[in-house]
């Protein structure tokens, strides 16, 4: 049995490494267009005195004798530069020089100083100045684009550019954030002057493209945007739209402004805010716009796109990363240092009947209800919501992580209470032994287990850095990403790790010590049920939010759009946690190892993918 277990662990370990290697090679080939584009992971001190991180993509042939148009891209709030990969892959293969930045406060750029939120916008213009300094860039053809807060940064960059001795920005493409419509006096204005400007206004945007009366009451939903005075004024180059002819989406309007022909256009697809950077339609519209404005160096049809292949390879890396966590942990059990944690053979699980089954299903239902209701209450709390956006450094430098960590810890406590009540009322009377089911493994095994988990987590992230170094890629799918990170993130992770430990340790104890039994004679059925149970509340909240949104045109009152968006990665992480902890617990009868691994991984991933404030 020992030899069989070791062979299986080694097989899965080797497979995980192969999968991550294939992921990195494949993603690298796609994003470099088979070697036709050079990609550089940059970090430099900008004119603002801050360190900025960015990816620079330079197509073959770009030189001082063959200057190319350049595009600076910016991600949204709580994200990083790789979130623009669909755009930078396609722009670079068409011959543009592309700079995709980590805005200040995000990922590997310097933290955002509290009270200086507008500095996030200067990050965009610092990127523009950097790309304009490159000898192979045509400084008369520089465009900027951003998603969500990246579009806000693009808006804020315009007056900075207006004040420059030589303005650099020729065109602007805003994705999922409003353009500027009025001046300080509330009068309609052509904020962008003679620049070309395009806007993607999603019909189901959770945050933008609404109009309001003077009292702040919402008048129109995002799907009605194109008919609003704001949209019409924008398409009329800042003129008061009263009495003007109605203009439409998916139409390019031109006007001579300050001696040059300028463009205005709006597209409004039926999609949501977070889908923008992951949408073929968005990429097609962006490519089409910049072709009109700057001219595409390499003529490739806008609809001919390969970035989806990169996403597929990146997602494969996520799978390999997850397999590695289990395979490396179980492989270490066959070393001398950790052999004492390994049990001779997994316990034979019996089916559960009668009152025991009632306690099981009752516990799942109560946990799901508490999970959903508590998240709703936290989301609706104004004070908590404010902190979630701004943080409270230095104790709480990442408000977005804090709100999820708080919710996780609350549900961990509830899980411990339900488990304790189940044991006291039912389990103890029926001979349940806490040592036998792994809840009390002894201090030595507990400490050994945490050490093993720490080695597994450190090794897993070391691999992420190694693959990033050689291939300039990471492992991700849409809003779920495992990137590299700067050293300061480890200190920040220690702030939030205790919250996640409460949840993932409690969850692992409940799943592996108290809820492990056979369903229809198979343990995998039990694992599947528990994996679904972990995620059922977030799934139902997401379904409720977007069903309401698509039917009514607006969000559920009191349930903010960002709160439902934050649930997307959680819907994946929680079922994975059930599987990972079950796989490790089966060979150790120790629920703390898998619980610690999941808590540490989720904490590091969370603090690496969000906004950081500092004093």
N, C-alpha and C positions, 0 to 999 in steps of 0.2 A: 504493500500500500504506500509506503514511504517513497519507494522508487517511482511508482506511478504518479504520485502527487508532485514529486520533484520534476519529472519529465513534463507534466502538464504545465507547471509553473514556468519552466524554462521555455517551453514552446510558445506560450502566450507572451512571455517577456520579449523573446526574439521577434515575434510577430508585431508587437506594439512598436518596437524600434524600427522595423521595416516600414510599417504603416506611416509613422511620423516622418521617416526619411523620404518616402514616396510623396507624401503630402508636401514637404518642403521643396523637393526638386520640381514637382509638378507646378506648384504655385509660382515658383521662381521662373520657370520656363514661360508661363503665361504672362506674368507681369513684365517680363523683359522682352516679350514678343520673340521668343526663341533666341535671345541674345542681341536683338536689334536695338534694344533700349538699355542704357546703363542706369542702375538705380543706386543712389547713395543715401545712407542713413546719416543725416547731418545733425550737428549741434554746434551753435555758435552764439556769441554774445552780440546782441543786436544794438542798434542805435539807442534803444530805450534803456540799455544797461541791464537787460535781462537775458537769460539763456533760453534760446528757442530750439526745439527739436523739430525736424522735418524730414520728409523723404523727397529727394530731388531725382526726377526722371529725365534723362537726357537722351534723345533719339540719335541714332547714328547719322552722321552727316552734318550735325549742328556744329558750326564753327564761326569764327570771326568773319569768314568770307561767305558763310551761308547762315545768316542769323535767322532764328526761328521765333514765331509768336510764343508767348509764355502765358500760362494760367496759374494763378495761386488759388489753392483750394483750402477751405476750412470746414471742419466737422462741427457737429452740434454740441450743445451743453452736455457734460458728463460723458464725453466720448474721446476718441483719439484719432490721429492722422490716418490710420488704416481704414477708418470708416468711410473714407473717400476712395477706396480702391477701385470701385466700379468705374468712377470717372477718370482717375489718373491712369488706369490701364488703357482705357480707350483713347484718351487724349494723347498719351505718349506714343501709342502705335500709329497715330495719325500725324506724327511729326512735331507736336507741340512740346516745348520744354514745360515741365510741370513741377510745382513745388506744393506738396501737401503738408500743412503745418499742424503741430500740436499747439493749439492756442494757449496763451499764458494761463496757468492754473491747471492745465490738463496734462496727463500722461508724463512725458519726459521733459516738458518745458518747465520753467520756474513756476512755483505756486503763485496764485493770484492774491495780492495783498488785500486784506479786509478794508472795505471802503473805497477800493480802486477798481471796481468792476469794469469800468470803461476801458481799463488797460487791456482787457481781452480783445477789444477792437483794434488797438494799436498793434496787436500781434499780426493782424492781417496786413497792415501797411508796412510793418517791418519785413514781412515776407515779400511784399511787392518791391521794396527797396533792395532786398537781397537778390531777388531774381533779376532786377534791372541792372545789377552790377556785373552780371555774368557776360562775358565777351561774345557769347553765341546767341544772345537774346536780342530780338528786335524791340527796342524800347518804345517804339511807336505802336506796338501791337501787344499790349499786356492786358489780360482780362483777369477778373476775380470772380470766384463763386463760392458760396457756402450754403450749408444746410442748417436750418433752424438758427441757433445762435451764431453759426458761421455766417449766415446771411446777414444777421444783425451786425456782425463785425465788418462785413462788406459795406453795409450802409454807413457805419461810423467812419470807415476809411475814406469816404468821399470828401468830407470837408477838410480832412488832413491833406488829401491830394490837391484840393482846390487852393490850399495855402502854399503849396510847394512852388518853388521858382519854376520848375518844369514839371507839370502834372504828368503822371505815368499811367493812370488807369484809363483805358479806352473803352472797355466794356465790362458789364456787370450782369451776372446771372444769379438770381436769388431763388433758392429752393426752400419752400415751406417757412417763409417769414415775409411779412408785409414790406413793400417798399415804403419810402417816406412820402407822404401825400401833402402835408401842410407845413407852414412855417411856424415860428413861435407864437404868432398871432392867430393861428388857426386858419389862415388863408391858404388856398391851394397854391402849390409851387412846383416848378420843375427843378426838383432837388438835384437831379443828375446832370443837368446841363446838356452838353452835346454828346455825352457818352451813350453807347448802345446799352439798353437794359431789357432783360427778359425776366419773367417771374413764373415760377411753378407754384400755383395755388391749388393744393389738393382739396377736393370737395369734402373730404372727411378729415381735415386737419384738426387735431385736438386743441390747438392753441391759437391759431391765427385766422385771418381773413373773415373776421366778423365785423359788423358795424354796430355802433351803440348810440343811444341818445345822450343828451347832456347829463342825465342822471346816472349814466353808466348801464342802463338796461340794454340788453342785447336786442338788436332789431332784425338782423339777418344772420343765417347760418353760413358756414363756409361754402356749401354747395350753391348758394345764391350770390356768391362774391362778384361774379363778372358783371352783374347788373347794378352794383352799388355805385354811388357817387365816387367813392374812393378809387375803385377800379377804373371807372370811366375817366376820371381826371388823370390817372396815371397814363392811360392809353391816349389821352389828348395832350400829353406832354405838360401836365401840371395846370392846364386851363380849368376854369370852373365848368363842370360838365352840364350845368343847367342850360337847357335849350339846345345843346350840341347833339349831333347824330350819335346814335348808340353804336359802340364798337364791340367787337366780338373776340372771344378767345380763339386761339389757334390761327390768328391772323397777324401778319407783320405790318406795322404802321411806321411810316417814315415822315420826317420833317426836317427841314434845314434849321439848325440851331447854331448860332455863332459861326456861320459859314460852312458847316459840314452837315451832311445828311445823317441823322440819328435814328435809331430803331427803338420801338417799344412793342413788346408782345407779352401775352399771358397765355399759359396753358393751364388747364384745370382738370386733370384726370380724376377719376373716381377711386382714389386711394387714400391711405392714412399718412399722417406725418412721419412716423418712423420708417415707413416703406420707401420714402424718397430715395435714400442712398442705395437701396437694394432693388431698384426698379429699372427694367429695360426701357420703359417709357421715359423715365427721367433722364437716363443717359442719352437716349435718342434725341430728346428735346434740347439737352445741353449741347450736344455735338452739333446739332443743326443750327442752334443760335450762334455758337462761336464760329462756325463756318461762314455764316452771313456777315458776322462782325469783323473777324480777323482773317478769314481765309484759311482753309485746312491745307497744310503742306503736303500731306499724303492723302490723296483722294480715296477714301474708303467709305462706302455707304454707311450712314449713321446707324442703320438697323443691323449692320453686320458686327456683332459683338462677341467677345471671347471671355469677358470678365467672369461670366458664370462658371467657367471651367476653374478659374482660380478659387472661387467660392467653394466649389466642390472639393478641390484638393485641400483647402484650409479646413473644411468640415471633417474630412478624413483624418486630419491631424488631431482634431478634438477627440475622435473615436480612439485613435492610438494613445493619446494622453490618458484617457479614462482606463483603457486596458492596462497601461503601464502601472497605474496606481495599485491595481489589484495584483498584477503579475509580479511586480517587484517586491511588494509586501509579502506575498506568499513564498517567493523564492528566498527571501531573507530568513524565513522560518527554518530553512534547511542549513543555515550557517550555525557554527558553534555558539555565537553570541546570542542568538535568538531561538535556538532549538527548544528551549524550555517553554516557549509560548505555544508550540505546536501540539495539538492533541493527536492521539494515535489515529483516530478516524472520526469523521463527522458523525454526530449523534443521529440515530435513526429517529425520524420525526413521525409521530402518530397523528391521526386525524383528531380533531377536537369536536366534541359533541355537547349537547345540553347547555347548562348554565355557562360553561366555559366559552362556548360559541357565542352566546348572548353577550357576555362581557366583551368579547373581541369586537363584534360588530357594533355594539353600543359605544365602545371606546373610539372606534374609527369615526362614527357619526358625530359624536361630541367634539372630537378633535377638529374635524373638518368645519363644523359650525363655528367653533371658537376662532379658528384660523381666518375664516372669511369675515366674520363680524369684527374681529379685532383689527384686521387690516383696513376695513372700511372706516372704523372709528378713528384710527390713527391718521388715515388719509384726510378725513374731514376736519381734523383738529387744526385750527388756524395757527396756533403757536408752534405746534410740531411742524406744520407745513413750512413756516417761515425758516425754521432752523434747517429743514431739509434742503432748502435752496441756498442759504447763506452760510450754514455751519456756525460754529462758535469757537474759533481757534483761541489758544492752542489745544484745549481739551477735546474739541470736536472739530477737526479741520475739514471733514468731509461729511456734510449734512446729508447727502443722498445715501451714503453707506450707513449713516447712523439710523435713519428711519427704518431701513430694512433690518439692520442689526437689532434694533429695539423690538420690532415685530417678531423676529426670530427668537429672541430671548424670552419674550412673553409666552410664545407658544411652546418653548422648551419647558418653561415652568409648569404650564398647564399639562403638558405630556407627563411630566414627573408626578404631578398630583394624581392624574388619572391612573397611572401605573401603580402608584403607591396604594391608592384606594382599592384597585383591583387585587393587589397582592394581599392587603390586610383583610378584605371582605371575603375574598374567594380563594386566592392562591395558597395562602398559608394554611388554611383549613384542609386543603387538598394535597398537602405534602410538598409544595413547591419549596425547593432549597435554593436560596440566593447564591450560594457558592456553586452549586451544581449548574445553575443556568448562566453563570458568568458575571453576575452583578457584583459579586465580591471575589475578585480573582486573587486578592492579596496584594500588599503594597509592592512587592518585588515585581510581580508580573505586570502590575499596573504601570510601574515606572519603565520596565522593559518595553511595554507596548507603546508608550508615548515616545520613547527614544526611537523605536522602529518607525513609527509614523513620521517623526521629524526627519529621519533619513530618507524616507520615501518621498516626502514633499520636497525636500531640498534637491533631491536627485531629479525629480520630475521638472522642476523649474530650471535646473541647470541645463537640462536637455533643450528647453525652450530657448535659452540664451545661446546654446551651441548652434542650433538650427537657424536662429535669427542671424547669428554672426556670419555663417557661411552662405545663407540664402536670402537674407533680408525678408523673412516671412514670419508669421506666427500662426497660431491655430485659432480659428474663429468661424462663426456662422451668424451673420446678421448682427444681433445685439449681444451675442455671447462670444467672448473673446478671452484668450489666454496669451497676453502679450508679455514682452520684457518690461522691466520697470527700473526706475532709479533707486539707489540705496535708501533714500529717505522714505520710500514707501514701506520698508520693513518696520521702521519705527512707528509709522502711522498704523500699520496692521496690528501692532500690539495693543493699540487703543481699542480696536473693535473685536479682536479675537475672543476675549472672554464672552461677549454677547453670542457670537456664533458657536462657541463651545457649548454654552448652555443648551442651545437648540440641537446641534448635531449629536452630542453625547446622549442627551435625553431621547432623541429620535432613534438612535442606534440601540439603546437599551430596550426601548419599547418594541422595536421591530425584531431584534435578535434574541432577546432574553425572555420576553413575555408573549410574543405573538408569532412564534415560529412553530408551524404545524403543517400537516399535509392537507391539501385540498384535492379531492378526487385521487388520493394516493400519491400526489406529486407535490414536492416542495416548491417547484417553480410557480405553481398556481398561487401559493401563499405569497411568494415574493412579488408576483405581478400585482396582486391585490394591494399589497402594502405600498408598492411604487405608485400606483394610481391614487391611493388614499393620500399619500404625501402631497400630491399635486392637485387634488380635486377642487379644493377651495380656490386657489389661484385661477384654475381653468374656468370655473363657473363665474368668477368675477370678470374675467376677460370676455367671456361669452356674453354676459349681461351688459357690460359696457358697450361693446360694439354692435350688439343687436339693437340696443336702444339708439345708438348713434346713427346706424344705417337707416333705421325706420323714421326717426324724428328729425335727424339732421343735427342733433346736438348730444352732448354727453349727459350721463346721469347726474342730476344736481347733487353737488356735494362730493362727487367722486372725480377727482381731478384726472386729466388726461395723462399726466406724467406718472401717476400712481398705477394706472393700468399698464402703461408701457414698461414700468419697472418689473412687472410680473412676467414678461415674456421670457427672460432667461431663467427665472425661478421655476417656470413650468417644466424646464428641461433639467435643471439642477436637482430638484427634489426627488424625482423618480430615480435619477442616477445615484443619488445618495443611498437610497434603499438597496439598490443592487450592489454597489461597492461595499457597503458595510456588511451585507449578508454574505458576500463571497469571502470576505476576510474573517468574519466571525465563525463561519462554518469550519474553518481550519484551526481556529484558536480558542473558541468559546470565550472570546474576550471582545465585548462590544465597544470598548474604548478606543481600540486601534483604528478601526474604520471611521468612528465618529470624529476622532482627532484629525485624521487625514482630510476628511471632507471639510471640517471647520477651517483648517489652515488653508486649504486650497481656495475655498470660497472667499475667505478674508483677503488673501493676497490678490486674487482676481478682481475682487470688488474695489479695493483701494487703488489698483493699477489702471482702472478704466473710468475714472471719474474726475470731478473737479476738486482741487485742493486749495483751501484758503490758509493764509498765514497772517500774523499781525505785522 
